[in-house]
Amino acid sequence: MKLPGKHQFGDIGDKRGTIVEKGATAERMQFLKALLEHNGFEVLVAEERRKKEDDPVTYTVGVTDLIFNPTIWIYERRLKTPDGRIVTQEYWFGNTEDTKPQYWNKRFGFKE
């Protein structure tokens, strides 16, 4: 999974905002909501329409800040975890709890 480069915005519920992620599971929605609220954003959540009744429930997650772009905020190291560490791309996607931003650890397999 990769971060979207394009800034997406639209209506979420009855408010206009920046779309952070579409198709999020309930667990992912709760993670993003907690993280974004901790960073001072007003979070908007809307349940997406299902095509079939037995399809899983998914959510659109967004914020009311129209200039927020998660890609920029992550790479500018502006998002913080609840315990004050920097949010990295791997943390954002829930792949790791390690928030050291050394990209070379993953690419070349080096460990500190």
Phi and psi in radians as a Rosetta constraint file:
Dihedral C 1 N 2 CA 2 C 2 CIRCULARHARMONIC -2.289 0.35
Dihedral N 2 CA 2 C 2 N 3 CIRCULARHARMONIC 2.838 0.35
Dihedral C 2 N 3 CA 3 C 3 CIRCULARHARMONIC -1.340 0.35
Dihedral N 3 CA 3 C 3 N 4 CIRCULARHARMONIC 2.437 0.35
Dihedral C 3 N 4 CA 4 C 4 CIRCULARHARMONIC -1.295 0.35
Dihedral N 4 CA 4 C 4 N 5 CIRCULARHARMONIC 2.385 0.35
Dihedral C 4 N 5 CA 5 C 5 CIRCULARHARMONIC -1.479 0.35
Dihedral N 5 CA 5 C 5 N 6 CIRCULARHARMONIC -0.449 0.35
Dihedral C 5 N 6 CA 6 C 6 CIRCULARHARMONIC -1.473 0.35
Dihedral N 6 CA 6 C 6 N 7 CIRCULARHARMONIC 2.371 0.35
Dihedral C 6 N 7 CA 7 C 7 CIRCULARHARMONIC -1.388 0.35
Dihedral N 7 CA 7 C 7 N 8 CIRCULARHARMONIC 2.122 0.35
Dihedral C 7 N 8 CA 8 C 8 CIRCULARHARMONIC -1.934 0.35
Dihedral N 8 CA 8 C 8 N 9 CIRCULARHARMONIC 2.367 0.35
Dihedral C 8 N 9 CA 9 C 9 CIRCULARHARMONIC -2.489 0.35
Dihedral N 9 CA 9 C 9 N 10 CIRCULARHARMONIC 2.790 0.35
Dihedral C 9 N 10 CA 10 C 10 CIRCULARHARMONIC 3.044 0.35
Dihedral N 10 CA 10 C 10 N 11 CIRCULARHARMONIC -2.945 0.35
Dihedral C 10 N 11 CA 11 C 11 CIRCULARHARMONIC -1.538 0.35
Dihedral N 11 CA 11 C 11 N 12 CIRCULARHARMONIC 2.255 0.35
Dihedral C 11 N 12 CA 12 C 12 CIRCULARHARMONIC -2.139 0.35
Dihedral N 12 CA 12 C 12 N 13 CIRCULARHARMONIC 1.898 0.35
Dihedral C 12 N 13 CA 13 C 13 CIRCULARHARMONIC 1.224 0.35
Dihedral N 13 CA 13 C 13 N 14 CIRCULARHARMONIC -2.175 0.35
Dihedral C 13 N 14 CA 14 C 14 CIRCULARHARMONIC -1.921 0.35
Dihedral N 14 CA 14 C 14 N 15 CIRCULARHARMONIC 0.232 0.35
Dihedral C 14 N 15 CA 15 C 15 CIRCULARHARMONIC -2.093 0.35
Dihedral N 15 CA 15 C 15 N 16 CIRCULARHARMONIC 2.682 0.35
Dihedral C 15 N 16 CA 16 C 16 CIRCULARHARMONIC -1.614 0.35
Dihedral N 16 CA 16 C 16 N 17 CIRCULARHARMONIC 2.431 0.35
Dihedral C 16 N 17 CA 17 C 17 CIRCULARHARMONIC -2.917 0.35
Dihedral N 17 CA 17 C 17 N 18 CIRCULARHARMONIC 3.135 0.35
Dihedral C 17 N 18 CA 18 C 18 CIRCULARHARMONIC -1.492 0.35
Dihedral N 18 CA 18 C 18 N 19 CIRCULARHARMONIC 2.288 0.35
Dihedral C 18 N 19 CA 19 C 19 CIRCULARHARMONIC -1.491 0.35
Dihedral N 19 CA 19 C 19 N 20 CIRCULARHARMONIC 2.095 0.35
Dihedral C 19 N 20 CA 20 C 20 CIRCULARHARMONIC -1.519 0.35
Dihedral N 20 CA 20 C 20 N 21 CIRCULARHARMONIC -0.787 0.35
Dihedral C 20 N 21 CA 21 C 21 CIRCULARHARMONIC -2.747 0.35
Dihedral N 21 CA 21 C 21 N 22 CIRCULARHARMONIC 2.430 0.35
Dihedral C 21 N 22 CA 22 C 22 CIRCULARHARMONIC -1.912 0.35
Dihedral N 22 CA 22 C 22 N 23 CIRCULARHARMONIC 2.642 0.35
Dihedral C 22 N 23 CA 23 C 23 CIRCULARHARMONIC 1.300 0.35
Dihedral N 23 CA 23 C 23 N 24 CIRCULARHARMONIC 0.429 0.35
Dihedral C 23 N 24 CA 24 C 24 CIRCULARHARMONIC -1.354 0.35
Dihedral N 24 CA 24 C 24 N 25 CIRCULARHARMONIC 2.457 0.35
Dihedral C 24 N 25 CA 25 C 25 CIRCULARHARMONIC -1.269 0.35
Dihedral N 25 CA 25 C 25 N 26 CIRCULARHARMONIC 2.982 0.35
Dihedral C 25 N 26 CA 26 C 26 CIRCULARHARMONIC -1.079 0.35
Dihedral N 26 CA 26 C 26 N 27 CIRCULARHARMONIC -0.707 0.35
Dihedral C 26 N 27 CA 27 C 27 CIRCULARHARMONIC -1.131 0.35
Dihedral N 27 CA 27 C 27 N 28 CIRCULARHARMONIC -0.792 0.35
Dihedral C 27 N 28 CA 28 C 28 CIRCULARHARMONIC -1.127 0.35
Dihedral N 28 CA 28 C 28 N 29 CIRCULARHARMONIC -0.706 0.35
Dihedral C 28 N 29 CA 29 C 29 CIRCULARHARMONIC -1.064 0.35
Dihedral N 29 CA 29 C 29 N 30 CIRCULARHARMONIC -0.747 0.35
Dihedral C 29 N 30 CA 30 C 30 CIRCULARHARMONIC -1.130 0.35
Dihedral N 30 CA 30 C 30 N 31 CIRCULARHARMONIC -0.705 0.35
Dihedral C 30 N 31 CA 31 C 31 CIRCULARHARMONIC -1.070 0.35
Dihedral N 31 CA 31 C 31 N 32 CIRCULARHARMONIC -0.888 0.35
Dihedral C 31 N 32 CA 32 C 32 CIRCULARHARMONIC -1.117 0.35
Dihedral N 32 CA 32 C 32 N 33 CIRCULARHARMONIC -0.720 0.35
Dihedral C 32 N 33 CA 33 C 33 CIRCULARHARMONIC -1.065 0.35
Dihedral N 33 CA 33 C 33 N 34 CIRCULARHARMONIC -0.818 0.35
Dihedral C 33 N 34 CA 34 C 34 CIRCULARHARMONIC -1.110 0.35
Dihedral N 34 CA 34 C 34 N 35 CIRCULARHARMONIC -0.757 0.35
Dihedral C 34 N 35 CA 35 C 35 CIRCULARHARMONIC -1.131 0.35
Dihedral N 35 CA 35 C 35 N 36 CIRCULARHARMONIC -0.807 0.35
Dihedral C 35 N 36 CA 36 C 36 CIRCULARHARMONIC -1.224 0.35
Dihedral N 36 CA 36 C 36 N 37 CIRCULARHARMONIC -0.665 0.35
Dihedral C 36 N 37 CA 37 C 37 CIRCULARHARMONIC -1.136 0.35
Dihedral N 37 CA 37 C 37 N 38 CIRCULARHARMONIC -0.656 0.35
Dihedral C 37 N 38 CA 38 C 38 CIRCULARHARMONIC -1.067 0.35
Dihedral N 38 CA 38 C 38 N 39 CIRCULARHARMONIC -0.570 0.35
Dihedral C 38 N 39 CA 39 C 39 CIRCULARHARMONIC -1.547 0.35
Dihedral N 39 CA 39 C 39 N 40 CIRCULARHARMONIC 0.185 0.35
Dihedral C 39 N 40 CA 40 C 40 CIRCULARHARMONIC 1.584 0.35
Dihedral N 40 CA 40 C 40 N 41 CIRCULARHARMONIC 0.246 0.35
Dihedral C 40 N 41 CA 41 C 41 CIRCULARHARMONIC -1.673 0.35
Dihedral N 41 CA 41 C 41 N 42 CIRCULARHARMONIC 2.561 0.35
Dihedral C 41 N 42 CA 42 C 42 CIRCULARHARMONIC -1.506 0.35
Dihedral N 42 CA 42 C 42 N 43 CIRCULARHARMONIC 2.064 0.35
Dihedral C 42 N 43 CA 43 C 43 CIRCULARHARMONIC -1.664 0.35
Dihedral N 43 CA 43 C 43 N 44 CIRCULARHARMONIC 2.385 0.35
Dihedral C 43 N 44 CA 44 C 44 CIRCULARHARMONIC -1.959 0.35
Dihedral N 44 CA 44 C 44 N 45 CIRCULARHARMONIC 2.329 0.35
Dihedral C 44 N 45 CA 45 C 45 CIRCULARHARMONIC -2.296 0.35
Dihedral N 45 CA 45 C 45 N 46 CIRCULARHARMONIC 2.337 0.35
Dihedral C 45 N 46 CA 46 C 46 CIRCULARHARMONIC -2.387 0.35
Dihedral N 46 CA 46 C 46 N 47 CIRCULARHARMONIC 2.366 0.35
Dihedral C 46 N 47 CA 47 C 47 CIRCULARHARMONIC -1.302 0.35
Dihedral N 47 CA 47 C 47 N 48 CIRCULARHARMONIC 2.321 0.35
Dihedral C 47 N 48 CA 48 C 48 CIRCULARHARMONIC -1.416 0.35
Dihedral N 48 CA 48 C 48 N 49 CIRCULARHARMONIC 2.630 0.35
Dihedral C 48 N 49 CA 49 C 49 CIRCULARHARMONIC -1.234 0.35
Dihedral N 49 CA 49 C 49 N 50 CIRCULARHARMONIC 2.378 0.35
Dihedral C 49 N 50 CA 50 C 50 CIRCULARHARMONIC -1.701 0.35
Dihedral N 50 CA 50 C 50 N 51 CIRCULARHARMONIC 2.461 0.35
Dihedral C 50 N 51 CA 51 C 51 CIRCULARHARMONIC -1.288 0.35
Dihedral N 51 CA 51 C 51 N 52 CIRCULARHARMONIC -0.673 0.35
Dihedral C 51 N 52 CA 52 C 52 CIRCULARHARMONIC -2.151 0.35
Dihedral N 52 CA 52 C 52 N 53 CIRCULARHARMONIC 2.691 0.35
Dihedral C 52 N 53 CA 53 C 53 CIRCULARHARMONIC -1.116 0.35
Dihedral N 53 CA 53 C 53 N 54 CIRCULARHARMONIC -0.542 0.35
Dihedral C 53 N 54 CA 54 C 54 CIRCULARHARMONIC -1.591 0.35
Dihedral N 54 CA 54 C 54 N 55 CIRCULARHARMONIC 0.082 0.35
Dihedral C 54 N 55 CA 55 C 55 CIRCULARHARMONIC -1.211 0.35
Dihedral N 55 CA 55 C 55 N 56 CIRCULARHARMONIC 2.605 0.35
Dihedral C 55 N 56 CA 56 C 56 CIRCULARHARMONIC -1.175 0.35
Dihedral N 56 CA 56 C 56 N 57 CIRCULARHARMONIC 2.649 0.35
Dihedral C 56 N 57 CA 57 C 57 CIRCULARHARMONIC -1.347 0.35
Dihedral N 57 CA 57 C 57 N 58 CIRCULARHARMONIC 2.237 0.35
Dihedral C 57 N 58 CA 58 C 58 CIRCULARHARMONIC -2.216 0.35
Dihedral N 58 CA 58 C 58 N 59 CIRCULARHARMONIC 2.832 0.35
Dihedral C 58 N 59 CA 59 C 59 CIRCULARHARMONIC -2.279 0.35
Dihedral N 59 CA 59 C 59 N 60 CIRCULARHARMONIC 2.661 0.35
Dihedral C 59 N 60 CA 60 C 60 CIRCULARHARMONIC -1.796 0.35
Dihedral N 60 CA 60 C 60 N 61 CIRCULARHARMONIC 2.236 0.35
Dihedral C 60 N 61 CA 61 C 61 CIRCULARHARMONIC -1.978 0.35
Dihedral N 61 CA 61 C 61 N 62 CIRCULARHARMONIC 2.344 0.35
Dihedral C 61 N 62 CA 62 C 62 CIRCULARHARMONIC -2.612 0.35
Dihedral N 62 CA 62 C 62 N 63 CIRCULARHARMONIC 3.115 0.35
Dihedral C 62 N 63 CA 63 C 63 CIRCULARHARMONIC -2.301 0.35
Dihedral N 63 CA 63 C 63 N 64 CIRCULARHARMONIC 2.740 0.35
Dihedral C 63 N 64 CA 64 C 64 CIRCULARHARMONIC -1.343 0.35
Dihedral N 64 CA 64 C 64 N 65 CIRCULARHARMONIC -0.274 0.35
Dihedral C 64 N 65 CA 65 C 65 CIRCULARHARMONIC -1.280 0.35
Dihedral N 65 CA 65 C 65 N 66 CIRCULARHARMONIC 1.931 0.35
Dihedral C 65 N 66 CA 66 C 66 CIRCULARHARMONIC -1.259 0.35
Dihedral N 66 CA 66 C 66 N 67 CIRCULARHARMONIC -0.266 0.35
Dihedral C 66 N 67 CA 67 C 67 CIRCULARHARMONIC -1.771 0.35
Dihedral N 67 CA 67 C 67 N 68 CIRCULARHARMONIC 0.007 0.35
Dihedral C 67 N 68 CA 68 C 68 CIRCULARHARMONIC -1.200 0.35
Dihedral N 68 CA 68 C 68 N 69 CIRCULARHARMONIC 2.277 0.35
Dihedral C 68 N 69 CA 69 C 69 CIRCULARHARMONIC -2.307 0.35
Dihedral N 69 CA 69 C 69 N 70 CIRCULARHARMONIC 1.985 0.35
Dihedral C 69 N 70 CA 70 C 70 CIRCULARHARMONIC -1.017 0.35
Dihedral N 70 CA 70 C 70 N 71 CIRCULARHARMONIC -0.609 0.35
Dihedral C 70 N 71 CA 71 C 71 CIRCULARHARMONIC -1.074 0.35
Dihedral N 71 CA 71 C 71 N 72 CIRCULARHARMONIC -0.821 0.35
Dihedral C 71 N 72 CA 72 C 72 CIRCULARHARMONIC -1.133 0.35
Dihedral N 72 CA 72 C 72 N 73 CIRCULARHARMONIC -0.792 0.35
Dihedral C 72 N 73 CA 73 C 73 CIRCULARHARMONIC -1.122 0.35
Dihedral N 73 CA 73 C 73 N 74 CIRCULARHARMONIC -0.629 0.35
Dihedral C 73 N 74 CA 74 C 74 CIRCULARHARMONIC -1.243 0.35
Dihedral N 74 CA 74 C 74 N 75 CIRCULARHARMONIC -0.816 0.35
Dihedral C 74 N 75 CA 75 C 75 CIRCULARHARMONIC -1.315 0.35
Dihedral N 75 CA 75 C 75 N 76 CIRCULARHARMONIC -0.367 0.35
Dihedral C 75 N 76 CA 76 C 76 CIRCULARHARMONIC -1.513 0.35
Dihedral N 76 CA 76 C 76 N 77 CIRCULARHARMONIC 0.024 0.35
Dihedral C 76 N 77 CA 77 C 77 CIRCULARHARMONIC 1.045 0.35
Dihedral N 77 CA 77 C 77 N 78 CIRCULARHARMONIC 0.706 0.35
Dihedral C 77 N 78 CA 78 C 78 CIRCULARHARMONIC -1.678 0.35
Dihedral N 78 CA 78 C 78 N 79 CIRCULARHARMONIC -0.333 0.35
Dihedral C 78 N 79 CA 79 C 79 CIRCULARHARMONIC -1.529 0.35
Dihedral N 79 CA 79 C 79 N 80 CIRCULARHARMONIC 2.425 0.35
Dihedral C 79 N 80 CA 80 C 80 CIRCULARHARMONIC -2.124 0.35
Dihedral N 80 CA 80 C 80 N 81 CIRCULARHARMONIC 2.580 0.35
Dihedral C 80 N 81 CA 81 C 81 CIRCULARHARMONIC -1.315 0.35
Dihedral N 81 CA 81 C 81 N 82 CIRCULARHARMONIC 2.902 0.35
Dihedral C 81 N 82 CA 82 C 82 CIRCULARHARMONIC -1.012 0.35
Dihedral N 82 CA 82 C 82 N 83 CIRCULARHARMONIC -0.462 0.35
Dihedral C 82 N 83 CA 83 C 83 CIRCULARHARMONIC -1.686 0.35
Dihedral N 83 CA 83 C 83 N 84 CIRCULARHARMONIC 0.248 0.35
Dihedral C 83 N 84 CA 84 C 84 CIRCULARHARMONIC 1.593 0.35
Dihedral N 84 CA 84 C 84 N 85 CIRCULARHARMONIC 0.072 0.35
Dihedral C 84 N 85 CA 85 C 85 CIRCULARHARMONIC -1.456 0.35
Dihedral N 85 CA 85 C 85 N 86 CIRCULARHARMONIC 2.854 0.35
Dihedral C 85 N 86 CA 86 C 86 CIRCULARHARMONIC -1.390 0.35
Dihedral N 86 CA 86 C 86 N 87 CIRCULARHARMONIC 2.377 0.35
Dihedral C 86 N 87 CA 87 C 87 CIRCULARHARMONIC -1.418 0.35
Dihedral N 87 CA 87 C 87 N 88 CIRCULARHARMONIC 2.188 0.35
Dihedral C 87 N 88 CA 88 C 88 CIRCULARHARMONIC -1.823 0.35
Dihedral N 88 CA 88 C 88 N 89 CIRCULARHARMONIC 3.006 0.35
Dihedral C 88 N 89 CA 89 C 89 CIRCULARHARMONIC -1.068 0.35
Dihedral N 89 CA 89 C 89 N 90 CIRCULARHARMONIC -0.727 0.35
Dihedral C 89 N 90 CA 90 C 90 CIRCULARHARMONIC -1.141 0.35
Dihedral N 90 CA 90 C 90 N 91 CIRCULARHARMONIC -0.667 0.35
Dihedral C 90 N 91 CA 91 C 91 CIRCULARHARMONIC -1.184 0.35
Dihedral N 91 CA 91 C 91 N 92 CIRCULARHARMONIC -0.739 0.35
Dihedral C 91 N 92 CA 92 C 92 CIRCULARHARMONIC -0.966 0.35
Dihedral N 92 CA 92 C 92 N 93 CIRCULARHARMONIC -0.739 0.35
Dihedral C 92 N 93 CA 93 C 93 CIRCULARHARMONIC -1.502 0.35
Dihedral N 93 CA 93 C 93 N 94 CIRCULARHARMONIC -0.001 0.35
Dihedral C 93 N 94 CA 94 C 94 CIRCULARHARMONIC 1.346 0.35
Dihedral N 94 CA 94 C 94 N 95 CIRCULARHARMONIC 0.349 0.35
Dihedral C 94 N 95 CA 95 C 95 CIRCULARHARMONIC -1.415 0.35
Dihedral N 95 CA 95 C 95 N 96 CIRCULARHARMONIC -0.404 0.35
Dihedral C 95 N 96 CA 96 C 96 CIRCULARHARMONIC -2.735 0.35
Dihedral N 96 CA 96 C 96 N 97 CIRCULARHARMONIC 2.751 0.35
Dihedral C 96 N 97 CA 97 C 97 CIRCULARHARMONIC -1.651 0.35
Dihedral N 97 CA 97 C 97 N 98 CIRCULARHARMONIC -0.198 0.35
Dihedral C 97 N 98 CA 98 C 98 CIRCULARHARMONIC -1.266 0.35
Dihedral N 98 CA 98 C 98 N 99 CIRCULARHARMONIC 2.179 0.35
Dihedral C 98 N 99 CA 99 C 99 CIRCULARHARMONIC -1.977 0.35
Dihedral N 99 CA 99 C 99 N 100 CIRCULARHARMONIC 0.308 0.35
Dihedral C 99 N 100 CA 100 C 100 CIRCULARHARMONIC -1.238 0.35
Dihedral N 100 CA 100 C 100 N 101 CIRCULARHARMONIC 2.171 0.35
Dihedral C 100 N 101 CA 101 C 101 CIRCULARHARMONIC -1.464 0.35
Dihedral N 101 CA 101 C 101 N 102 CIRCULARHARMONIC 0.474 0.35
Dihedral C 101 N 102 CA 102 C 102 CIRCULARHARMONIC -1.376 0.35
Dihedral N 102 CA 102 C 102 N 103 CIRCULARHARMONIC 1.773 0.35
Dihedral C 102 N 103 CA 103 C 103 CIRCULARHARMONIC -1.126 0.35
Dihedral N 103 CA 103 C 103 N 104 CIRCULARHARMONIC -0.471 0.35
Dihedral C 103 N 104 CA 104 C 104 CIRCULARHARMONIC -1.218 0.35
Dihedral N 104 CA 104 C 104 N 105 CIRCULARHARMONIC -0.375 0.35
Dihedral C 104 N 105 CA 105 C 105 CIRCULARHARMONIC -1.060 0.35
Dihedral N 105 CA 105 C 105 N 106 CIRCULARHARMONIC -0.690 0.35
Dihedral C 105 N 106 CA 106 C 106 CIRCULARHARMONIC -1.411 0.35
Dihedral N 106 CA 106 C 106 N 107 CIRCULARHARMONIC -0.733 0.35
Dihedral C 106 N 107 CA 107 C 107 CIRCULARHARMONIC -1.149 0.35
Dihedral N 107 CA 107 C 107 N 108 CIRCULARHARMONIC -0.794 0.35
Dihedral C 107 N 108 CA 108 C 108 CIRCULARHARMONIC -1.881 0.35
Dihedral N 108 CA 108 C 108 N 109 CIRCULARHARMONIC -0.030 0.35
Dihedral C 108 N 109 CA 109 C 109 CIRCULARHARMONIC 1.390 0.35
Dihedral N 109 CA 109 C 109 N 110 CIRCULARHARMONIC 0.204 0.35
Dihedral C 109 N 110 CA 110 C 110 CIRCULARHARMONIC -1.304 0.35
Dihedral N 110 CA 110 C 110 N 111 CIRCULARHARMONIC 2.512 0.35
Dihedral C 110 N 111 CA 111 C 111 CIRCULARHARMONIC -2.174 0.35
Dihedral N 111 CA 111 C 111 N 112 CIRCULARHARMONIC 2.552 0.35
